[in-house]
Amino acid sequence: MKSFSSALSPSRNVGFLVILACIFAITGGQVRAQATDPDISQLVKDMTLAEKVGQMTQLTMQPISSVRGWPGTPFELDQEKLKEAIVERHIGSLLNVYDMAMTTDQWVDLITQVQSMAINDTRLGIPIIYGIDAVHGNNYHQEATLFPQGIGMAATWNEELVAEGARITALETRAVGLTWNFAPVLDVARQPLWSRFFESYGEDVLLATRLGSANILAQQELGESGYPNVAATAKHFVGYSMPLSGKDRTPAWIPERMLREYFLPPFEKAVDDGILTLMVNSAEVNGEPVHASHWLLTEILKDEMGFEGIIVTDWEDIKKLVDSHRVAGTFKEAVRQVVEAGIDMAMVPYDYTFTDALIELVEEGTIPESRIDESVTRILAVKQKVGLFADAMPHAEVLPIESAGAASLEAARESM
């Protein structure tokens, strides 16, 4: 295999911006200047409980939309709903689109509106971190470059090509203001019946680990701003790709020795590479839902591996502890379980039930506010590391990426 050296060398770091002076939003408003490096610990001390819990909440587009997106029909934000989410509820993260991929101009307009409100209209001016599933190119962006799925990239056995595809995807994603990519998939696919096998880098531990590392380092390579292109996400921690039945999000039975030999290595390497975020397995391992597993999320991931970034749930998976896994009798109890297990951010994603339940749990003394502070510190640190406090706005002028088409074609050829 071709060697892949880290792109995070000092020679690639072109320096940090000191102040973002005045950026004019598409809406015509002026964005308040932001300090590049806020004191995170002081910022957490200055926050109310509601502001902290809001940072731990992630919503999709439906709760803030007035018109859904259809081909030929632009998506529209509902300004009152957006204000409720960002200003009144202090939401820290958004994700996704509403039913259709958007053009460059539509993304720029959306992100500019969102960040302008977060920076200008909130007490502390904390920007939103916006996430998207750009797993093999940003397929939610109409002009973006697509690459083969993970199994196709694995078939190339080419770390440099995997890295180039990830770099291009990250650059194109960041250009339209999306700073958080829910990729790469690091699930080692040992169950051939698993329905998401094609998203993985295959069944070999060494290959999956090496290609995953190449992907992460390229996505989080320092751009011209001096910050990583995007925050990458290692998913889905852990054992997601070994469901006993082969059906997605169903139970896995994996002895600890097998877990450590086959499934943990790609995530261990990701942590060593400085991965900024991690998404959790929606299913259960050995009878315990991973979202509620203190052993996996805190003892192994945070304590043993030393992961310092954001642990985010997968889609609506707190609710599933009540409806599917049936380990919690109420949603509030499910919130308690996941927060005590180690979750930092909830992909709720449709409402404020997580926010309300967590505030209640802290106010009644069930969960100490110090536990909330830990997660909020992690979230704000990632926002700072990815450069959101310095510049949260899109920079679509860098598009198109000159080498993108040739890299996509080469990836397709080598994957065959």
Secondary structure, 3 states (H helix, E strand, C coil): CCCCCCCCCHHHCCCCCCEECCEECCCCCEECCEECCCCHHHHHHHCCHHHHHHHCEEECCHHHEEECCECCECCEECHHHHHHHHHHCCCCEEECCCCCCECHHHHHHHHHHHHHHHHHCCCCCCCCEEEECCCCCCCCECCCCCCCCHHHHHHHCCHHHHHHHHHHHHHHHHHCCCCEECCCECCCCCCCCCCCHHHCCCCCHHHHHHHHHHHHHHHCCECCCCCECCECEEEEECCCCCCCCCCCCCCECCCHHHHHHHHCHHHHHHHHCCCCEEEECCCEECCEEHHHCHHHHHHHHHHHCCCCCEEECCCCHHHHHHHCCCCCCCHHHHHHHHHHHCCCEEECCCCCHHHHHHHHHHHCCCCCHHHHHHHHHHHHHHHHHCCCCCCCCCCHHHCCCCCHHHHHHHHHHHHC
